[in-house]
């Protein structure tokens, strides 16, 4: 276990930081988790060992010392360590250095993407970035808790999923974390334009402090002529992918009696309704991220997750809005039934539905006439009575840990999935990497299988020897319970009586293979109907269907489903995904049109997305209007004609912006721009030739 006694230099550095931040008591009141960086215990846990979690008290349990924003006081200065030892950068074309950012205010955000408290502060960071666009640079330092979170592509998916537009460095080995003596997720470190640390704060809910602090720093350094207010632009990851019919679907609900399939199309901020074979019925929500009630086409959601059906009413955990919504499937209207739409004012006590703040409700389940809510953001299970319009905490104390016992004493860690069998409520307790059961009659919580906060992995077995990795979903299957073992890219099956878990579907490696040896990519939701298992295969942007008898898996095609008009494609953003191709000189005749043939070799199983704006721009150098002509492209090879050169033109430009996707329009849709610069050699007399230009989709410059 991590001990500051064993690291005196880190201890002294931490104490100094705390003094700078305004007190000797660490401001960890809202922090999600404190990391213990033992390599054997945390990073590669076995079935029988793992690190303990250092519990962090809630805001009400321990007061936080006030943070100082007086940066003019005489203090010993600490130079911010450079961002060394990284495993790659995202949202930037090249690595950044603090030395290269001198003159800018820098805010480091230490986070890990499975931490709901880290996700909660993203809106605050966006507000700060917008308000101090010229003065501030936010850098996300992603120090992963789980092995799965160390993968650069997985971090890229989260960046796109949550609309993060600042640079992010992959601190997969905790080298930057250790150099700053960080102890909890999330933690923010503020660095002044001279490169010195001026504040460090852990936890969420610190927008006002940073707003004041950054404003004070900007004023001081501006007056001293040491503030760099030149704008910086970054190469965003969202510019490299296009829109698909589904975007990170989080949960799915199959209803056999009505032959309907409800899909939380989470990043399109809507609910998609199809029949069980994939025929599109309707779409609920405009696609805009909002909390607007009303008709289907007008209503808004913000990254909706779990759903629960009660007759002709569909309840939705509107996670990003911190609300519970109800959809009247007959009247075709959406209304808010619980929550205030903000994290502010959350007290954990419950009350009238319209006056009670909620924290990231992630899943819903009806049992005994009550609606149970997996309140991921407060590490609790809540309960709503639709008849009395009252909502309250049912199980959990807001402490984040694994603790069994009476519902009012038990602890949870980011519960994200619910399923009921009679009076038994099963819980996917994601950050503790366990499956819990709540006896609704006796009101007792106990753990069926899995490890703990830092005891995770991929091990089948019995009880506490089972290892899961951030499971997000559970679903009844007869007397058994199916588990979406999300970060292991598997579906597993639990026998609640024997407490045994075994792999049901998946190879443990991310992918999108169909058939009898299927692969998945962070599946988040499960639902059984008609002998089929419907799987929200989140990072594949797809719904997968498994035959429960044969275990053969297919990808569900939803014909006619298109992305909402509000969705951003990123096609016009940055040149991060542009490939410049220099070619040999091309001989052409003066006054003669140039015929051009363009061919793009795509990966096997991919095609140009017909719903996307694939286009070619072509023209001669010197045209002040830019490219002379634009062409819409549906397939390649594609032929076009460029106007006749007069003799003074030196080069021909051809730019092909291509959106290429899997042929079933799931998985991922890439955007790449290929630009050919062709030197021209003008001849008075020459036979007509065709200019052939080609590229591979995976080509680099």
N, C-alpha and C positions, 0 to 999 in steps of 0.2 A: 504494500500500500504506500502511496506517496506520502512523504514526510518532509516538511520544511527543515527539520532538524538534520536531515541527511543532505540538504542542499543549502548551506549557509548563505552562499551568494544570492541564490534565488530568494531566500527569506529576507535578506537585507533589501534587495530590490523591491520586493512586494511591500515591505513596510514603508519604504520611501514613497512608492506610488500611492499608498493609502493616505499618507500625510498630505501629498499633493492634492489628492481628490477631496480632502476636507475632513479627515478624521482617522482615528486609529482602528475603528471597528470596520471590518470589510463590508462594503455595501452589496451583500449578496442576497438581499431579502427576497427578490423576485426570481433569482436565478433558477434555471430548470434543473441542472444537474452539475455536480462537482466531479470532475474527472480524476481518477486515480491512475496515473500513467504507467503502471507496471506492465511490461511487455508480455509477461507470461499470464497475467491475470486478465488484462483488458483486451489485448489485440488478438490473441489466439487462445481463447478459453477452451478448455476441454470439458467433457461432460461432468467432471467431478470437481472442477475448481474454477475460480473466477474472482475478480476484485469485488470488494464491497463498495457500496455507494455511500458517500458522505452526505448525509441528509442536510437539506437546506430548509431553514424555517420559512414559513409563510410571512407575508408582510405584517400580518396582525400579531405573529408570534414574537417578532423581534424588530424593534424600531431601527430605522436606518439613520445614521448621522447625516446632518445636512451637508450637501456638497458645495464647495466653494467655487465661485466663478470670478474671484478676484485674482487674476493672473499677474497683476503688477507687484504683488507682495514679494519680498525677498525670500527666495527658496533655493535650495540646492537643485540645480538642473540635472535632468537625466536625459541623455541622448537616446532617442528611439532606435532600437536595433534595426538593422536592415532586414528586409524580407527574404532571407536566404534559406536554402534547403527545401525549396518548393518542388512540387511534382507537376507543375504546369499552371498556366493562367487561362482564364476564360473572360470573354467580353473585352478583350484587348488583343491587338495583333502581336504585341511583344511584351515581355516582362517589364514591370514597373519597378522603380527604386525610389526610396524616400529621398535620396540625394537628388535625383532628377525631378522631384516634386517640390523642392525648396521654393518657398514663396507661397505655397498652397497650404491651407488647413487640411489635415488628413484625419479621417475618422476610420479606425480599424474596427471591423465588426467580426468577432470570433463566433462562429456558429457551426452547427451541423444540421443537415437538412431534415432529419427525422424528428427534430426537437420542435414541438409546437410553439414554445415560448420564443424560439428564434424566428419562427414564421410570423409571430405576432408583431415583431418590431419592424418588419419590412415596410409597412405603410409609413411608419415614423421616419425611416431612412429616406423613403421617397420624398416625403415632405421637406426634409432638410436639404436634399439634393436640389429640389425645385427652388427653394427659397434662397439658397446660397450657391447658385449654379456656377458663378464665376470664382467664388472664393474657396469652395469645399470640394475635396475628392474623397468619396467613400470607397474603401477597399474591403471587400469581404474576405476574411481568412477562414477558409473551410477546413476545420480540424475535425475529422470524421470520428464519430463514436463507433459505428459499425464498419466492418470490412467492406460491405457493399457500397458504403458512402464514400469510400476512398477513390472509386473509379471516376475518372474525369468525365466520361460520357454520362454517367448517372448524375453528376453534379450539373452538367450542361442541361440535362432534362429538367432539373429542378429550377435552374435559372430561367429557362423558357416558361416553365409552368407558373412561376410566381412573378414573372415580368421584371426580374432583376436586371437593371441596366448599368450597374457600376462594375468595375473590374473585380474578379474573384480569383484568389490564389488558392491552389490546392495544397494545403498543409497536411498531407496524408501521414507524415511521420511525426507530427507534433513538434517540429523543430522551431517554427515561429512561435507557436503556443508556449513552448518552454522558455524561449528567449525573452518573452514578455511575462513569464511567471503567471500565466492565466490559470484560473482554477475552476471555472464554471462556464457553461453555455447558457445564455449568450453573455458575452463581455464586450464592451466597447472601450477603445483607447483613443483619446484625443491628442493629436500632435500639432504643435504650433508651426508657423511657416519657417521657423529657424530649425525645425527638426527635433524639438524637445517635447517630451511627454508632459502634458499639463493636467490630464485627468484620466481616470479609469473607473468605469462603472459596470457592474454586473446586473443582469436582469432586464426586464421589460418595463415600459411605462416611464421612460426617461426623456421623452421628447422635449418637454419644457426646459429641463436642465441644459440639454445640448443646444437648444435654440438660443438660450441666453448666453451660454459659453461661447458658441461659435460667433455670435453677434459681437460679443466683447472682444474676442481675438481679432476679428476682422477690423473693427474700429481702431484698435490699438496699432496693428501692423500697417493699416492703411495710412494712419497719421505719420508713421515712421518711414513711409515709403518702401516698405518691405513686403507688401502683399501683391502677389501675382494674380491679376484678375483676367488674364487671357483665357478664353474658352478652350476646353479640351473635348475632343470627340473620340469615342471608342468604337471598336468593331464589335457590334453586339451579336451574341449567339443566335438571337431570334431572326437575324438577317439570313441565316444559313438554312432555315427550314421553312416550309410552306404549310398551308392549312390543309387538313384532312377532314372528312365528314365528322369524325369524333376526335376530341382532343383531351387526352389524359382522363378517360372515363374512370371515375373512382368507385362507383357501386352499381349494382344491377339488381333488379327485382323481377322475377318471373312469376306470373300468376296464371296457373293452369285453367281454373274455371272460366276466366274471361279471355283466355288466349292472348294475353298481353305481356309485353316485355317493357319494363321501364328502365331507362338508362340515365344515370347521372353523367351527362356530358360536361364534366366539371369545368374544363378550361374554356368551353364555349358558353358557360353560364346558362345552361338550359337543361330541360328534361326531354329526352327523346322517347317516344312511344311507338313500338312496333309490335307486330304479332310474333309468336314464338318461332316462326320460320324466317323472320327478318323483313317482312313487308312493312314499310313505313305507314304508320297511322296518322301521327301528328307530332308537332314539336311544341313544347311549352316553354315560353320565354323568348325574348327578342334577341338574346345573345349579348345584350349590354350588361355589364357588371353593375347592378343596382339592386335596391330593395323595393322596387316599385311593385305594388299590387295591381290587380286588374285582369283584363282579358289576356289570353295566351300570348298574343302578338305584342302586347304592351308590357307585360310583366318582366321583372328582372330577377336574377339570382347572382350570387358571387361564389363560384367554386362549390356548388352543391355536392353533397356526398350521400349519406345513407337515406333510405326511404322506408316507409311502412304503410301498408294498404289497409284501410278500414272501410269496406263496402265500396262506395263510389267516391271516397275521399283518400287522396294520397298525401301523406305527410312527408316533408322533405327537411333534412338537416342542411340548412343553408349556411354552410360552415364559414365562408368568408364574410358573410353579413352578421354572423353570431345570432342567427334567428332560427326559429322553426316555422316553416311555411305549410300551408294546407292548400291542396289543389282540389277543387270541386270538379270532378271529371264529367259530371252531367252538365253543369252550368258553364264549364270551361272558363273558370276564373281562379286566380291565385290570390290568397290572402295570408297575412302574417298572424300567427296564433300565439307566439311567445318570443320574448326578447325585445331589447331596445335598439338593436342595430349597432351597438358599440361595446367595447370592452370596459369603458369607463363606468364606474358605479357598481361594478360587480362586487357583491359582498358575501356570496356563498350561502345566503340564508333562504333564498326563495321568496315566493309571494305571488301577487297577482301577475298573470302572464305578461301583460302589456307593460308592467313596471319593473320587471326583473331582468337585469342584464345577464347574458349568457356568455360562455367562453368556448368558442370553436366546437359546437355540437357536431359529432362526426358520424354517428349512426343512431338508428331508431328501431324499436321493436315493441309491438303490442303484447301484453301478457296480463290476463285477468282484468281486461277493460282499461288498463292504464298504459300510457305510452312511456316507455323507458328510453332514456337519452344517454348515449355515451358522450359525456362532456369532457372531451380530450384536453381542453385547455385548462381545466381545474382539477384533472385527475380524479374524477368522480363519475358516478352514475346518478342521473337525476330522474325524476318521475313527474309526468304531467297527467292530470285528471281532466279529460276533455269535457266532463260534465260540470265541473266546478270552476274551470278556468284558473286552476291553481297549479303552480309548478314549484318543486322543492328538491333539494338534494336527498337522495335515497341511500346511497352507499358511498363511503369514502370521506376523508377528512380534509382533502386538499394537499396532504403530504404526498410526495411522489416517492413511492417505494413499494415493495412487496410485503404486505402484511395481511394475514387472514384473520377471521374472527367475526364478531357481530358487525352488521352493516355500518353502524355509526362509529366503529373503531377501525375498520379495515382501511388499508391504503391501496391505491391504484397508481399506475404510471401511464398516462395518456391512453385510456381505453378508446378503441377505435372501431370495434365490431361487436354486434349483439345478435344473439339467436336464442329463441325460447323453445323448450319442449315441456309442455305442461307448466308446472310450478318451478321449473329449473331455467334460470337465465344464464346463458354462457357468454363470456366476455373475452374478446381478443385484447389483452392488455399489452399494447404494442411495445412500449419502452421497457417493460419488465420482461419481454420476450416469453410470456406465459399465457396459458388459457385458464381462465377462472370460471367458477360456477357460483351463482348466488341461489341459495335455497329461499325462494320467495315466501314460503310458508314459515320457515324457522328464522328467516332473515339472517342467515349466516353466509359468509364468503369463505371459499377455500380454493386453493390452487390445485388444478388437475394435472398439469404437465408444463414443463419448461424450467427456465433458469432464473435469472434475476436481471437487474439493470445492466450489469456488466458480465453476465453469464449467458452468452448466446453462441450460436453456431448452427450446424446442420447435423443433428444426431437423432435418429429414431430410437425409440426405447420406451421406458416406463417412468412416469412420475417426474421427479426432480432431475432424473438423468437425461431427459429429453432436452434437446437444444433446438430452439427456433430463432428466427432473426426478424424482429419487427413485424409480427403478424398483424394484419389489418382487418381480416374478415373471418367470420364463422357462419356456418349454415347447417341446420339439421339435415341428416340423411338417415331416415329410419331412427334407430336408437343411437346412431353414431353422430359425430359432429365433424364436418369438413372444415379445414383451416386454410385460409389464404396466407401461406408462409411467405410474406411479400418479398423480403430481401433475400430469401433463398430461391426465389423464382420457382416456387413449387406450390402444389396443393397437397395437403396432408390430411389424414383421417385419424380421429381420436375416438377411442372407446372410453366413454366416461366412467363406466363401471370398473374396468381394469386399469384405467389411467394410462393406456398405451397409445403411442402415436407412431404411425408409419407413413412413408411417402405414398401418395395416391397417384399423382400426376406430376410430370416435370423431371428434368434432368439435373436441376441445380445450376445450370448455366443459362444465362439470358439468351433468348432467341425467339423465333416465331414459327417454329416447325409444326406443321399439322401431322395427323396420323397417329400411329400407335406409340410413337416415341416423341411426344410433344415437348415443346419448350415455351417458356413464358418470360415476361419481362416486368417484374414487380406487380403481380396481380393484387388487386385491392379489394375486390368484392365477389361474392358467390351467391348463387340462387339456384334451387332445384325445382324443376317442374317437368312432368311428362317423361320421366326417365332420362332427362338431360340435366347436365350441370352447366349453367351459364356463368361465365367468368369475365369479370371486368379486368382485362389485361391492360393495365393502365399505361405503361410506357410503350406498349405497342399500339396504342390508340385504337384498340379493337375489342370486340366481344367475341370470346371463344366459346365453343359449345362442345362439351364432352358427352359422349354416349356412356351412361353409367354402367351399362352391361359390358360393353366391349372396351371401354376406356379410349376409344378413338376420338380424336379431337379435330374440329374443323373451325375455320374462321367465318363468323356470320357476316354476310353481305347485307347491308341495308340499302336497297335500291331507292334512288331518288333523294337520299339524304345529302345535303350540301352544307358547307360551313356557313355560319351566320354572316350577314353583311358587316357586322361590327367587328369581326375577327380581323386582326392585323396579320398580314403575311410577311412583313419585313422585307419585301422585295426591293424597296427603294433605299434601304438602309445600307450604309458603308460598303466598302470594297473588300471586306474580309473574305468574302467567298468568290472573289474574282480571280480568274486565271488569265494571265497575259501570255500570248503565244506569238513569238517572233517567227516569221517565215522567210523563206528564200525569196529573192526578188522575182516579180512576175512581169513578163514581157507582154505588152498590149499595144494595140494600134491606136494612134492618135485619132480622136473623133469617133471611135467605135465603142459601143456599149460593152461592158464587161459582164460576162455571165459567170455567176458564182454558184457553186454547189457545196452545201454545208452538211456534214454528217456527224452525229454524236453517238458514240457507242455507250449504251447503258448497261448496267449490271443485269445479269440474268434474272428474269421475273419482274423487271421494272419497266415502266412506260412513262411517256410524257403525260402529266396530269391534264386531261382535257378541260377540267374546270379552272385551271390556273392560267394566268396571262403569259404563256410562253411567247417570246417575241425575239425578233432579230432586227437590229438597227444596222444600216449599212450606208456608207458614204465616202467621199473623197476628202483628203486633208485640205484644209483651207476653207471649208464651207462654214461660214459664220453662223449659220442657223443650226449648227450641230449636224447630226446625221441626217442625210437627205431623205431617207424613207424608213418607215417602220413596217414590219411584216408580222402578222400573226401566224404562229407555227403550231401545227397539230402533230406532226411526225417528221422524222428525218429518214432519208436525205431530203433536203429542201433546196430548191433552186430559186434564184432571184437574179435581177439584172440591175447593175449600177450604171448611172449616167456616164456618158462619154467623157473621157479625160481630154483636156484641151492641150496638154503638153507640159504645163508647169507644175502639175500636182506631183507630189513626191510619194504619197502613201495612200493606201486604201484601208479603211477601218471596217471591221465587221464585229458586231457585239451580239452574242446569243445568250439571252437569259432563259434558263431552262428550269422547270419544276419537274422533277422526276420522282415517281413514287412506285411502291409495289402495285402490281396490277389489280389487287383487291382494295387499293386505297386505304390500307391500314399500315401499321408499323411506323414509318416516318416518311416525310416528303421533303426532299432536299431542294435547295435553291442554289444554283451555281451560275455564274456569268463567265463566259469564255470570250475573250477579246483577241482577235487576230489583227496584227499590224503588218500589212503587206507592202513592202517597198515596190514602187512601180518603175518600170523602165519603158519609156514611151518610144515607139518606133513608127516611122512613117509608113512602112509597108510590112505587114505581118499577117499570117493566116490567123483566123479566129480560134482562140483556145478557151477552154473552160478552166476557171480557177477552182481547184478542189481544196476545201478546208475541212479538216477533221480534228476531233478531240475525243478523249475518253472521259467519262463522267468522273473518274477518280484521278484525272490528270492533275499534275502540279506544274508550276511554271518551269 
